[in-house]
Amino acid sequence: MAERDELAEYERRFRRSGLPLFIEDYSASEDIFTRATPFLGLVFVGEMLGATELEWPLLVNISAALGGLAILVTAFGLVNRTRKRPFLSLPREVGRPELAAFVLLPALLPLIFGGQWRQVAGLVAGNLLLLALVYLVVGYGLLATVFWAFTRMADELAASLGRLVRALPLLLIFSLVLFVNAEMWQMYGSMPRPFVLIVMALLLGLGLVFLAVRAPGLVHQLEDDLGGGSPPLSRRQRLNVGLTLVVSQALQVVVVSAGVGAFFVAFGILAVTPSVGEAWAGTEGAWQYPFELFGHDVQLTETLLRVAGGMAAFTGLYYAISILTDSTYRDEFMAGVTTEMRGVFEARARYLALRG
């Protein structure tokens, strides 16, 4: 009994550290989707609204929603019976039949009540995407990983600013030249708002790709430093560790990008008058917020936020590349990570010895 409690404590520690795949015999059916059963059940019941139509009268929609709920409950009850469980019981193990029912059964409602094929396809795609998200968040401990990275953020922030000073002086000068360039303001000012967000996401996403490319090498380095006499990590465990490293570095990139974006917003308010900004962009933007600063009229505009956001995303991409190519940064980052991870790897060694 004491050994079982000790094993459970080790497993809880792995989950809190964002490394649930360090748990031996960790499976999707027993440890991932089963833990998410209450959430998936709530979504499953909520999708009874797929039986309704906006054009229908209220009473008809209520009747259709109740009918859809009855269909979902009955169909899932039949799945329970085929799995030799009580008709209305929540599954203790969510396997392929339960996942297939979660994806397909709600999609039948729009087909039964209105022949809405597009909504059927949308529900199937949405449920598959939701299951993938649950697998990532629960299966790879994404929330715990983000929390772990935030706990290190205070220590890493000062180091990140120091690296920023070393890595980005030329980029900041170049960015300032771009920021006071009329073509830059015209491009972001005339670009449709969704396109601005897409361009920023592409720049930051490309930086994330660079971080992910470097992660396997960092994982092997970490395993060589801390593995000791423990069995080597499996492929999924290396992926779990790599995700932890990528999230930690990505948060640093986001912090640096946000700081650069805030600098350009402040610089633009002080240095770019409303008339100059409108002349460069050809538009004032969809909204403006004028206010007084030190006795002078200034204003915050949508165009200014667009240009500052573009500069921030470009800086984030450059910083991610510098993380990938700067050996000094990699050594400093890995030194901090090694200190944090040492206890987890030592716990894994004791955990495997106890199981063995």
N, C-alpha and C positions, 0 to 999 in steps of 0.2 A: 504493500500500500504506500509506504514512504517513497519507494522508487517511482511509483506511478505519479505521485504528487510532484516529485522532483522533475520528472519528464514533462509534466504539464506546465510547470513553471518555466522550464527552458523554452517550451513551445510558445508560451505567452511572450517571453522576451524576444524571440525571433519575430513574432508578429509586430510587437511594438517598435522593433528596429527596422521595419519595412522589409524583412527577409523571411516571409512565411514559407518559402520553398526550401529553407533549411530544415523544415520538419520532414522527417522521413515518412514515406507512404502518404504524402500529401496528394490528394486527388481532387479533380474538378467536381465529381458527383457528391463526395462526402464533405469536402472542406470549403468549397467555393460557392457553388450554386445553392447548396443546402443552407449555408449561412445567410444567403440573400433571399431565402424563401419568403419571409414576410413582405419585403419590398416587391418582389416579383408578383406575389399574390395580390397586393394592392393595385399594381399596374394591370394585372390580368382582369380584376373586377372592374377597374375604371374603363377598360376598353369596351365595355358593354355599350358605351356611347357610340360605337361604330354602327349600331343598329338604328341610329336616329338620323333625321334630315332636317336642316334648317327650315325648309319650305313646309314641313308638315305642321299641323296644329299641335298645341302643347300636350293635349291628352293623348294624341296618337304617338308623339315622341316618348311620353312616359310609358305607355303600353309597350312600345318597341324596345325601350331600354330594359324594362322588366322582363320582357320575352327574351332579349339577348342575354341578360344575366342568367335566366333559367337555362338557356341553351349551354352557356359556358359552364355553369355548375354541374349540369347533368353530364356533359361530355367529359369534364375532368373527373367526375365521380366514376364514370365508366373506366377511365384510365386507372383510377385507384383500384377498382375491382380486378382489372386484368393484372395488376401488380400485387394482388392478394392483400390489399389494405382496406380498412373501413371506407365506406362510400364518401364521406365528407371529411376524411382525415387529411392533415397536412403531411406531405411526404417527408420522411426522415432522410431519404437519399434521393436527390434529384438527378436522374440519369437522362438518357436520350429520349425515352418516351415522354417524360414530363417536359423536357425542353421543346420537343416537337409540338406538344400540345400547347405550350405557351406561345409559340410562334404562329401556329396555323389556326387554332380554334378562334381567336378573336378576329382573324382575317376573314373567316366565313360569314360573320355577321353582316357586313356591307353587301356581300354577295347574296345572302338569303333575303335581306330586307329591301334591297334596292338595285341589285345587279351592278354595283359600283366597282368595276375592275381596277380602276386607278387607286381607289382607297384600299382595296385588297393588297395590291402590290406595295403601297406605302406602309401598311401595317406590318407586312412580312419583313420588309427592309428595316423598318424602325425597331421591331422586336429583335431582329438579328443584331442590329447595331447596339441595342441596349444590353443584350447578353454579352457581346464582346466587351462593352464598357464594364459590366459587372465582373467579368473574368479578369480584366486588367486591374480594376480598383481593389477587388477582394483577393484575387488569386496572387497578385504580385505586390500586395500591400501598398498601393499607390498613396493612399491617404497618410499612412504611417511614414512612408518615405518622404512625402512633402513635409510632414511635421518634423521629421529628423533633420531635413535640410534647413528648415527654418530655425531650429535650435542652434545650428552651426552658423546661421547667417550673421549673427552679431560678431562672431569671431572672424568670419570670412570677409565681412564688409570692409573692415579696415585694410585687410590684405588686398581685396579687390580694388579699392581706390588706389592703393599703392601701385598695383599692376597696371591700373588704368593710366596713371600718370606716366609710367614707363612705356606703355604700349601704344598710347593713342595721341601723343602730341601732334604729330603730322596730320593725323586724321582730323583732330579738332580744328586745326588751322584750315584744312581743306573743307571741312564741314561749314566753318564760318564763311568761307568764300562762297560755297554753294548757297548758304542760307540767305545771303544778301544779293543773290542772283535773281533777276527778274524772271528768267525762264523757269526757275524752280517754283516760284510763286505762281506763275501762270499755269504750269503743268498741274500742280496740286489744286489750284483754285478752280480750274475748269474740269478736272476729273470728277466723274460721278462719285458720290459718297461711298457706295459699295466697292467701287474700284480702288479707292484709297485704302480701305480696310484690307482688301485682297492683296494689294501690293505690299503693305506692311506685314501681313501674315506670311507672304512668300519670302520676304527677306529674313524674318525671324525663323520661319520654318527651314530655310536653307541653313541657317546657323545651327539649328537643332540637328539637322542631318550631319553636319560636320562633327558635332559632339558625339553623336551615336556611332559614327565611323571610328572614332578614337577609343570608344568605350571598351571593346574586347581586349585591346592591349593593356589598358589600365587594370582590367579585371585579372588578367594573367599575372601582371606585376604584383597586384595585391595578394593573389593566391600564393605566389612564390614567397612573399615576405611573411605571410601569416599562416599558411597552410600547415607548416610543421609536419608532424607525423600523421595528420588526419587524412582520411581518404580524399581523393581529389573531388572537386565540385562537379556535379552533373551539368549538362548543357543548360537545363532550365534554371539551375541555381546560379550559374554564371550570368545568365540573362537577368535574373533577379538582382544580382549585385551590380551589373552594368546599368540597369534602370535606375538604381539608387544613385550611382555616380552621375549619370546624365541629368537626373532631376536636380541634384545639388549644383552642378555647373550651370544648368539652364536658369535656375533661380538667380544665380550671380549675374548672368547675362541680362535677365529682366531688370534687376536692380540697377545695373549700370545704364541700360537703355532708358529706364524711367528717369534716372538722374540727368542724363543728357537731354532728354525731352523737356524736363522741367527747366533746365538752363536756357534752352532756346526759346521757351515760352516767355521767361522773364526777360531775356535779351531782346526778343522781338517787341515786347510791350514798351521797353525803354528806347530802343534804337529805331524801330520802324513805325513811323507815324501813320495814323489811319489813311491819310491821303496818299502816302507813298505806297503802303500796302495795297490800296485799291488800284493805283496806277500800275503796279507790277503784276497783280493777279488779274486785273480787268474786272474784278467783282469784289464786293464787300463780303461775300459769303451769305449763307442762309440766315445767320444771326450775328449780332454784335452786342457786346456788353461794355458800354462806356463807363468810366469812373475817373475820379480825380486822384492824382498822385503827386505829392509835393507841390501842390498848387497848379499842376498842369493836367490838361485833359488827355487821357489815354484810353485805349479800348482793347478788349480781348475779342478776337474774331474767330470764326470757324476756320478761315483760311490760315491764320497763324497756327492754330492747333494742327491743321493738316500738315503744314510744312514742318513744324517741330516734330510731329509724329513720324514723318518720313525720315528726318535726320536721326531720330532715336532708333528707328528700325535698322537703318544703314549702319549706325554705330554698333548696335547689337550684333549684326552679322560680322563686322570686322573684329569685334572682341571675341566672338566664338572662334573665328579663324585663328586669332592669336593664341587662344587657349590650346588649339590643336597643334600649332607649330612652335610655340615657345617652350623649350625644354625646361627653362627655369621655373615657369609657371607650373608645369606638370609636376616637377619635383616638389614644389611648395604645396601644391594641392594634395598630392599623394601622401606627403608627410602628415598633413592634418587628417586625411581620411584614414590612414593606417592607424593613427592613435585612436580614432573613434571606433574603428572596426576590430581592433585587437581583442577587446573583450568579447565581442560576438563570436569571433572565430575560436577563441578559447572555450567559450560556452558550447560551441558546436562539437569540439573535440570531446569535452566531458559528456555531452549528450549522447554522442555515438558510442562512447565507451560504456555508458550506462545501459544503453539499449543492447549492446553486444554482450 
